């Protein structure tokens, strides 16, 4: 049931962020955009992909940000 899945997702997001993890989310074509937007650590860490073929730029940006974070840590 979707409500249970959403609740588990919210719990996982909360738990991950409580550890200090940086949470990126990507909604591909369908899904609960508000849930995923709120799950991301910051608004610019949520990517809304309207077409699965267009997911590359979002994934590349996430990889770039993670790579930069590792260099500065």
LINKA-V386904 format. One line per field, one symbol per residue. ss: DSSP state (H for helix, E for strand, L for the rest). burial: # if it has 24 or more other C-alpha atoms within 12 Angstrom, else .. A space follows every 50 residues. Layout:
ss=???
burial=???
This chain:
ss=LHHHHHHHHHHHHHHHHHLLLLLLEEEELLLLHHHHHHHLLLHHHEEEEL LHHHLHHHHHHHHHHHHHHHHHL
burial=........#...#........######.......#######...####.. .......##..#...........
